[in-house]
Amino acid sequence: MEVKTLDIASPTVVTTAKRDSTRSRAQMDALRFGSIALIMLHHFYHIQRPVGTIGTHFFFALTGFLVANSLMKLREQVLAGETSPLQAGATFVFRRWMRVLPTMWIMLAMCYALNMTFIRDTIQWHALLLSNLYISATSHYPPYVAHLWWISAMEQTLPFIILLFMFTPKHRMQLVLACVILIGPIFRFIAFWQHWDYISTRVLPPAFIDIVGMGCLLAVAMKHKNERLIQTLRKAGWFIGVPAMFFAIAMIKYTRNDIWKNFVFDLGSTWAACAAIIATYRGIERKADRNYTGWAPLAAIRNALFRLYNNVRTFIGDVLSTKASNFLGNISYGMAMWHLFAMAIMQKVFKGAHPHWRSVGSFWIAFALAILTYYLVERPISRMREARKVPSLPKVPKVVRPLKNAMVMSDMEDVELAK
């Protein structure tokens, strides 16, 4: 609900920052749904272009950004003496799993009950968030649950990210994250150079740690108000990342050199994801009007182009800020979980139907199931968490309290450096 205050200096009503926050949140929800939509588009229509990979990269970067923001808030609670680092990290993982696991387990139970291919023999891998390790060991994506690899891989990366944010000194955080980002390209280059199996390596956490790390770095830069780094990532995303990503896609037909092609594509999609996160987090709004001067014909062209850009920006911002965008963002996780299950239902029930209509039916089945699980499972759990009815883990014993002391000492170093 919009909150308004009265400006004392003038009798005009001005809106508070809550409106901007709500608008920004709706736009980020739309970005999250957009990443899931690209993955579903790839699965439904088996598109040869890597649209699914773009969606996955956007999902990883956005998850890293949101996780980093949450962990920085927990770090402040630890420094305030409200909890310990170990308890804060464990409670964060516990509450995240209460958001992620119920819908996934319901979907797996449905697959098991319907005796879908490969499910009964491998359900323990998927239920325990080890899907990516199973795929890496077998070099095979199991049908109907292949999408669980990126959920499993992200959860496996969380302990490392938690430790990094809890015990890295503030003044070294950006440097450490930059070093973490280098792990991804180095690992992928070694994998390509040594001719390791593509599927076996791409689903392992080191293969995408740079994308998650880039989202974390962006969150830290915004928290510390490092405007220079933010603008560098934004410009690199729009002017280098997006062209590099589409150039690598266009070269798929013309080259078989997977090493440089995938390297350029991964780099481009990662930077493009950062630029999109910056735009949606700060809110896509209409910019102040400009009046270019100089040589009359050139100034007229520049003014016309800027007005066109401003109108397009306003339209996109308004579309992404609607309640529909917020709703789609809320059910996006359910859509990601259910879309392959819906495909299996359509293939069994409508075997002779055209693939396009099966895909359309799969979308609406997934949409309906996502709504059901959101209102019956996800939203009740979310409200319990907000009301603090979801139990936290027990307090850690005194034996592990030196961990908190080490964290406090690291932040004392930041204070000394600031002096």
Backbone torsions as a table, in degrees:
resi	resn	phi	psi	omega
1	MET	NA	136.0	-176.8
2	GLU	-73.2	131.6	179.3
3	VAL	-105.8	133.9	-177.9
4	LYS	-122.9	147.8	176.8
5	THR	-130.4	157.8	-178.6
6	LEU	-99.1	125.2	177.1
7	ASP	-74.2	121.4	-176.7
8	ILE	-66.4	-36.5	-175.2
9	ALA	-68.6	-29.7	-179.6
10	SER	-142.5	148.9	-176.7
11	PRO	-79.9	50.6	177.9
12	THR	-116.3	146.5	179.6
13	VAL	-92.5	124.9	-179.7
14	VAL	-117.1	143.2	178.3
15	THR	-84.2	150.2	179.3
16	THR	-84.1	-179.9	-177.9
17	ALA	-69.7	-10.0	-178.8
18	LYS	-64.2	-33.8	178.9
19	ARG	-64.6	-44.9	179.0
20	ASP	-62.5	-38.9	179.3
21	SER	-64.4	-42.7	179.1
22	THR	-65.1	-41.5	179.1
23	ARG	-63.7	-44.2	179.2
24	SER	-64.0	-40.7	-179.9
25	ARG	-64.0	-40.2	178.1
26	ALA	-63.9	-37.7	179.8
27	GLN	-69.5	-36.6	176.6
28	MET	-69.2	-35.5	174.3
29	ASP	-61.4	-40.2	177.8
30	ALA	-64.8	-38.0	177.0
31	LEU	-64.2	-40.3	178.6
32	ARG	-64.0	-44.5	177.5
33	PHE	-64.3	-36.3	178.6
34	GLY	-61.6	-39.8	178.3
35	SER	-65.7	-41.5	177.5
36	ILE	-66.5	-37.1	180.0
37	ALA	-63.2	-37.8	177.7
38	LEU	-64.2	-39.8	177.9
39	ILE	-64.3	-44.0	178.9
40	MET	-65.1	-39.1	178.6
41	LEU	-60.1	-41.6	178.1
42	HIS	-63.8	-42.8	-178.5
43	HIS	-72.5	-37.0	-177.6
44	PHE	-70.6	-41.9	-171.9
45	TYR	-112.2	1.9	176.6
46	HIS	51.8	47.2	-178.4
47	ILE	-68.7	134.2	-178.8
48	GLN	-71.5	-31.9	177.2
49	ARG	-66.5	147.5	-173.5
50	PRO	-79.2	52.1	178.7
51	VAL	-66.9	-33.9	177.1
52	GLY	-64.6	-36.9	178.1
53	THR	-66.8	-38.3	176.4
54	ILE	-60.8	-45.3	178.2
55	GLY	-61.6	-40.8	178.9
56	THR	-64.0	-42.5	179.4
57	HIS	-64.5	-41.7	177.2
58	PHE	-63.4	-39.4	179.0
59	PHE	-63.1	-45.2	-179.8
60	PHE	-63.2	-45.3	-178.9
61	ALA	-65.0	-41.9	179.7
62	LEU	-66.9	-39.7	177.3
63	THR	-64.1	-43.4	176.9
64	GLY	-59.6	-39.8	179.3
65	PHE	-64.3	-47.0	-178.2
66	LEU	-70.0	-40.2	178.3
67	VAL	-63.3	-42.6	-179.7
68	ALA	-62.8	-40.9	177.4
69	ASN	-61.6	-42.1	179.0
70	SER	-65.5	-42.1	-177.7
71	LEU	-69.1	-33.0	177.5
72	MET	-68.1	-33.2	174.9
73	LYS	-67.7	-41.0	177.4
74	LEU	-64.8	-36.4	178.3
75	ARG	-61.2	-40.4	178.3
76	GLU	-64.4	-36.6	177.4
77	GLN	-66.0	-37.6	178.6
78	VAL	-65.1	-44.7	-179.6
79	LEU	-66.7	-25.9	177.3
80	ALA	-81.0	-3.0	178.5
81	GLY	83.4	11.2	-177.9
82	GLU	-78.9	-23.0	-179.3
83	THR	-158.0	179.4	178.0
84	SER	-107.6	160.8	-180.0
85	PRO	-58.5	-43.4	-177.9
86	LEU	-66.5	-43.3	-180.0
87	GLN	-67.3	-38.9	179.5
88	ALA	-63.3	-45.5	179.7
89	GLY	-65.2	-43.0	-179.2
90	ALA	-66.0	-40.3	178.7
91	THR	-66.6	-37.0	177.3
92	PHE	-61.3	-46.4	179.7
93	VAL	-64.4	-42.0	-178.6
94	PHE	-61.3	-46.6	-179.2
95	ARG	-70.6	-33.1	176.1
96	ARG	-65.7	-42.1	179.3
97	TRP	-64.3	-33.4	176.3
98	MET	-66.7	-21.1	174.7
99	ARG	-84.8	-35.8	-170.9
100	VAL	-92.8	-44.0	-167.4
101	LEU	-74.0	-41.1	-175.0
102	PRO	-55.1	-49.5	-179.6
103	THR	-63.4	-40.0	-180.0
104	MET	-65.5	-42.3	-179.9
105	TRP	-67.7	-35.5	176.3
106	ILE	-63.6	-43.8	178.6
107	MET	-62.4	-42.5	178.5
108	LEU	-65.1	-38.2	178.1
109	ALA	-63.5	-39.0	176.9
110	MET	-65.5	-42.8	177.7
111	CYS	-62.5	-40.5	-180.0
112	TYR	-66.5	-41.5	-178.8
113	ALA	-65.1	-34.5	179.7
114	LEU	-88.2	2.2	176.5
115	ASN	55.1	49.9	179.6
116	MET	-73.5	158.7	-173.7
117	THR	-56.3	131.6	175.2
118	PHE	69.0	-4.1	-172.6
119	ILE	-73.7	-49.3	-174.3
120	ARG	-66.1	-28.4	-180.0
121	ASP	-82.6	-19.7	-173.6
122	THR	-125.6	11.3	-173.2
123	ILE	-63.1	-29.3	-179.7
124	GLN	-64.8	-33.5	177.6
125	TRP	-64.2	-45.4	-175.5
126	HIS	-74.0	-39.5	-178.3
127	ALA	-66.7	-28.2	-178.8
128	LEU	-98.1	17.2	177.5
129	LEU	60.2	43.7	178.5
130	LEU	-123.0	22.0	-177.0
131	SER	-59.9	-40.2	-178.2
132	ASN	-66.8	-33.1	178.5
133	LEU	-70.3	-35.5	175.9
134	TYR	-65.0	-43.2	179.0
135	ILE	-65.3	-40.9	178.8
136	SER	-63.6	-37.6	-178.6
137	ALA	-73.6	-32.3	-175.4
138	THR	-103.4	-12.3	-175.8
139	SER	55.3	39.3	-175.5
140	HIS	-146.6	131.0	175.6
141	TYR	-87.8	113.0	179.1
142	PRO	-67.4	135.1	-179.1
143	PRO	-64.1	148.9	174.2
144	TYR	75.7	-18.3	177.1
145	VAL	-131.3	15.6	-178.0
146	ALA	-62.4	-29.1	-176.5
147	HIS	-72.1	-10.9	-178.0
148	LEU	-73.4	-9.7	-177.4
149	TRP	-64.3	-38.4	-175.9
150	TRP	-76.8	-25.6	171.9
151	ILE	-67.5	-46.9	-180.0
152	SER	-61.8	-45.1	-178.1
153	ALA	-64.0	-39.1	179.7
154	MET	-65.7	-42.4	179.9
155	GLU	-67.1	-32.2	176.9
156	GLN	-69.5	-25.9	179.6
157	THR	-80.3	-22.5	-173.7
158	LEU	-57.3	-46.3	-179.0
159	PRO	-56.2	-40.0	178.3
160	PHE	-64.2	-44.1	-179.6
161	ILE	-64.7	-39.7	179.9
162	ILE	-63.3	-47.3	179.4
163	LEU	-61.5	-39.0	-179.5
164	LEU	-62.6	-44.4	-176.7
165	PHE	-76.7	-26.1	-177.8
166	MET	-80.5	-30.5	-170.0
167	PHE	-122.7	2.2	176.4
168	THR	-88.2	129.6	177.1
169	PRO	-58.3	146.5	-174.2
170	LYS	-59.5	-40.3	-175.5
171	HIS	-73.3	-11.8	178.4
172	ARG	-108.3	1.6	-173.5
173	MET	-60.8	-48.2	-177.2
174	GLN	-66.4	-35.9	177.7
175	LEU	-66.9	-43.3	179.5
176	VAL	-63.5	-42.5	178.8
177	LEU	-64.3	-36.4	176.8
178	ALA	-62.7	-38.5	177.5
179	CYS	-68.1	-37.9	177.7
180	VAL	-63.6	-39.2	-179.6
181	ILE	-61.6	-31.3	-179.8
182	LEU	-69.3	-21.0	-177.0
183	ILE	-62.2	-41.7	-175.9
184	GLY	-60.1	-58.0	179.9
185	PRO	-59.7	-37.3	179.3
186	ILE	-64.9	-44.7	179.6
187	PHE	-62.6	-44.8	-179.6
188	ARG	-65.9	-37.8	178.8
189	PHE	-64.7	-43.5	178.1
190	ILE	-62.8	-40.7	180.0
191	ALA	-62.2	-44.2	178.6
192	PHE	-67.8	-41.6	-176.4
193	TRP	-65.9	-37.8	-179.4
194	GLN	-89.1	3.9	178.2
195	HIS	59.3	39.8	174.0
196	TRP	-71.2	155.2	-179.4
197	ASP	-60.0	131.9	-174.5
198	TYR	-62.7	-48.9	-177.4
199	ILE	-65.1	-40.3	-176.3
200	SER	-64.0	-31.1	-175.9
201	THR	-94.0	-32.6	-174.1
202	ARG	-70.6	-17.4	-178.4
203	VAL	-96.6	1.3	179.9
204	LEU	-88.7	148.2	-176.8
205	PRO	-53.9	-40.1	-179.7
206	PRO	-62.2	-21.1	-176.7
207	ALA	-72.2	-20.8	-178.0
208	PHE	-131.2	13.4	-179.0
209	ILE	-62.5	-26.6	178.5
210	ASP	-68.1	-33.6	-179.7
211	ILE	-70.5	-45.6	176.1
212	VAL	-62.6	-43.3	179.6
213	GLY	-62.4	-34.8	178.0
214	MET	-65.9	-40.3	175.0
215	GLY	-62.8	-40.3	177.4
216	CYS	-64.6	-43.2	179.7
217	LEU	-61.5	-39.6	178.6
218	LEU	-64.4	-41.1	178.5
219	ALA	-63.6	-42.5	179.2
220	VAL	-64.8	-41.8	179.5
221	ALA	-62.2	-40.0	178.5
222	MET	-70.5	-37.0	178.6
223	LYS	-64.7	-41.3	-178.9
224	HIS	-90.0	3.1	177.6
225	LYS	57.2	44.5	175.7
226	ASN	-86.1	80.1	-173.5
227	GLU	-63.4	-31.5	-179.6
228	ARG	-64.2	-45.1	178.9
229	LEU	-68.0	-39.1	179.8
230	ILE	-61.3	-47.2	-179.4
231	GLN	-67.7	-31.9	176.6
232	THR	-64.9	-45.1	178.3
233	LEU	-66.0	-38.3	-179.8
234	ARG	-64.5	-48.9	-178.9
235	LYS	-67.7	-38.4	177.1
236	ALA	-63.0	-35.9	179.7
237	GLY	-65.9	-48.5	-175.3
238	TRP	-77.4	-38.7	-171.5
239	PHE	-98.9	-16.0	177.5
240	ILE	-119.9	-48.2	-174.6
241	GLY	-63.1	-52.8	-178.0
242	VAL	-62.6	-48.9	177.0
243	PRO	-61.0	-39.7	-180.0
244	ALA	-64.4	-39.4	-179.7
245	MET	-64.0	-46.8	-179.2
246	PHE	-72.4	-30.0	175.5
247	PHE	-64.8	-43.6	178.9
248	ALA	-64.1	-37.7	177.8
249	ILE	-65.3	-42.3	-179.1
250	ALA	-66.2	-27.2	-176.9
251	MET	-86.1	1.9	-178.7
252	ILE	-58.9	-40.7	-177.2
253	LYS	-76.8	-18.4	-169.2
254	TYR	-107.3	-4.7	179.6
255	THR	-148.1	151.4	176.3
256	ARG	-111.7	9.1	-179.5
257	ASN	-79.6	89.2	-175.3
258	ASP	-69.5	-24.1	-175.5
259	ILE	-63.4	-57.6	-176.7
260	TRP	-74.9	-33.3	-178.1
261	LYS	-63.6	-48.4	179.0
262	ASN	-68.6	-34.9	178.5
263	PHE	-62.7	-46.8	179.1
264	VAL	-64.1	-42.1	-179.0
265	PHE	-64.6	-46.5	-179.9
266	ASP	-61.9	-43.3	179.2
267	LEU	-63.2	-45.3	-177.9
268	GLY	-65.4	-45.6	-178.2
269	SER	-67.0	-33.3	178.1
270	THR	-66.2	-46.8	179.0
271	TRP	-67.1	-37.3	177.8
272	ALA	-63.6	-38.7	177.5
273	ALA	-62.6	-41.2	178.6
274	CYS	-62.9	-43.0	179.0
275	ALA	-62.3	-40.3	179.0
276	ALA	-66.7	-38.7	178.9
277	ILE	-65.2	-43.0	178.6
278	ILE	-59.9	-44.9	-177.4
279	ALA	-63.5	-45.8	-176.5
280	THR	-76.2	-34.3	-179.3
281	TYR	-66.4	-39.8	179.0
282	ARG	-84.6	-9.2	178.4
283	GLY	87.1	125.6	177.8
284	ILE	-83.8	106.0	-176.6
285	GLU	-123.2	167.5	175.2
286	ARG	-73.1	132.2	179.2
287	LYS	-83.1	161.0	178.0
288	ALA	-63.9	141.4	-179.2
289	ASP	-63.0	145.1	178.1
290	ARG	-121.1	152.4	177.4
291	ASN	-128.2	95.3	-179.7
292	TYR	-72.6	141.2	179.0
293	THR	-119.2	178.5	-178.4
294	GLY	118.9	-149.5	178.8
295	TRP	-58.5	124.6	-168.8
296	ALA	-53.9	-50.4	-179.4
297	PRO	-60.5	-43.7	-179.6
298	LEU	-66.5	-41.5	179.5
299	ALA	-63.6	-38.6	178.8
300	ALA	-64.2	-41.6	178.8
301	ILE	-64.2	-44.5	-179.5
302	ARG	-64.0	-41.3	178.8
303	ASN	-65.3	-40.0	179.4
304	ALA	-66.2	-42.4	178.8
305	LEU	-64.9	-38.6	179.6
306	PHE	-67.6	-39.9	177.5
307	ARG	-63.8	-39.8	176.9
308	LEU	-63.0	-45.5	178.0
309	TYR	-60.2	-41.4	-178.4
310	ASN	-67.3	-39.5	178.6
311	ASN	-66.3	-42.2	177.9
312	VAL	-64.4	-42.2	179.8
313	ARG	-62.0	-42.4	178.9
314	THR	-63.7	-42.8	-179.7
315	PHE	-62.6	-46.5	-179.7
316	ILE	-63.0	-43.7	179.5
317	GLY	-61.9	-41.1	179.4
318	ASP	-67.0	-40.1	179.6
319	VAL	-64.9	-44.0	-177.5
320	LEU	-74.0	-14.1	-176.1
321	SER	-97.8	6.2	-177.8
322	THR	-75.2	165.2	176.1
323	LYS	-64.9	-28.8	178.1
324	ALA	-63.3	-39.6	177.5
325	SER	-63.4	-42.1	177.9
326	ASN	-62.0	-42.3	179.6
327	PHE	-64.8	-44.5	179.3
328	LEU	-63.2	-36.8	175.9
329	GLY	-64.6	-37.2	179.9
330	ASN	-65.7	-37.0	-177.1
331	ILE	-95.7	3.9	-175.0
332	SER	-62.9	-37.5	179.3
333	TYR	-65.5	-41.4	176.5
334	GLY	-62.3	-39.5	176.7
335	MET	-61.5	-41.2	178.8
336	ALA	-64.1	-37.7	-178.7
337	MET	-72.4	-37.9	-168.0
338	TRP	-96.9	-10.9	-168.6
339	HIS	-68.2	-36.5	177.7
340	LEU	-74.3	-33.3	173.6
341	PHE	-61.7	-42.3	178.1
342	ALA	-63.8	-37.2	176.6
343	MET	-61.6	-40.9	179.7
344	ALA	-63.5	-40.7	178.4
345	ILE	-62.6	-46.4	-178.7
346	MET	-64.6	-37.3	-179.9
347	GLN	-68.4	-33.4	179.8
348	LYS	-79.3	-38.2	-175.3
349	VAL	-83.2	-38.9	-176.8
350	PHE	-120.4	66.2	-177.3
351	LYS	-62.6	-38.8	-176.0
352	GLY	-87.1	-0.5	-178.0
353	ALA	-73.2	158.0	177.6
354	HIS	-66.1	140.4	-178.2
355	PRO	-54.5	-34.9	-179.8
356	HIS	-62.8	-45.6	-178.4
357	TRP	-71.2	-30.0	173.1
358	ARG	-64.8	-38.5	178.6
359	SER	-66.3	-41.5	178.2
360	VAL	-63.0	-44.3	177.3
361	GLY	-63.2	-37.7	178.1
362	SER	-62.3	-39.9	179.6
363	PHE	-61.2	-46.6	-175.7
364	TRP	-72.2	-32.1	174.4
365	ILE	-65.4	-45.6	178.0
366	ALA	-62.4	-38.9	178.8
367	PHE	-61.1	-46.1	-179.6
368	ALA	-65.5	-43.6	179.4
369	LEU	-66.3	-36.5	178.4
370	ALA	-64.8	-39.0	177.7
371	ILE	-64.7	-43.1	-179.6
372	LEU	-62.4	-48.7	-178.4
373	THR	-68.3	-29.6	178.5
374	TYR	-67.7	-47.2	-176.3
375	TYR	-78.2	-28.0	-176.9
376	LEU	-96.6	-22.0	-175.0
377	VAL	-124.2	-60.1	-170.0
378	GLU	-68.5	-47.9	-177.7
379	ARG	-67.0	-42.0	175.6
380	PRO	-58.6	-41.0	178.7
381	ILE	-66.3	-40.0	178.7
382	SER	-62.3	-40.4	178.7
383	ARG	-68.1	-35.2	175.7
384	MET	-63.4	-39.4	178.5
385	ARG	-65.9	-43.1	179.8
386	GLU	-65.0	-32.7	178.7
387	ALA	-85.8	3.3	179.6
388	ARG	61.4	30.0	175.9
389	LYS	-90.4	-12.6	174.5
390	VAL	-78.9	122.5	-173.4
391	PRO	-67.1	140.6	171.1
392	SER	-84.1	164.9	178.0
393	LEU	-71.7	156.9	-179.6
394	PRO	-59.7	155.0	178.1
395	LYS	-63.4	144.2	-176.9
396	VAL	-75.5	150.8	179.2
397	PRO	-71.8	168.6	-177.9
398	LYS	-65.6	-18.0	-177.9
399	VAL	-61.0	-34.7	-176.1
400	VAL	-97.0	7.4	179.6
401	ARG	-67.0	-23.3	172.8
402	PRO	-56.8	-24.1	176.8
403	LEU	-62.7	-41.5	178.2
404	LYS	-66.3	-40.0	179.3
405	ASN	-61.5	-39.9	178.8
406	ALA	-63.8	-38.3	179.1
407	MET	-67.2	-42.3	178.6
408	VAL	-62.7	-40.4	179.0
409	MET	-62.5	-39.3	179.8
410	SER	-63.5	-37.2	178.7
411	ASP	-77.1	-25.7	173.0
412	MET	-64.8	-32.8	175.1
413	GLU	-62.7	-38.5	177.0
414	ASP	-61.2	-41.9	-180.0
415	VAL	-64.1	-43.0	179.6
416	GLU	-62.2	-41.0	179.3
417	LEU	-65.7	-37.0	179.8
418	ALA	-64.7	-33.9	177.6
419	LYS	-68.2	NA	NA
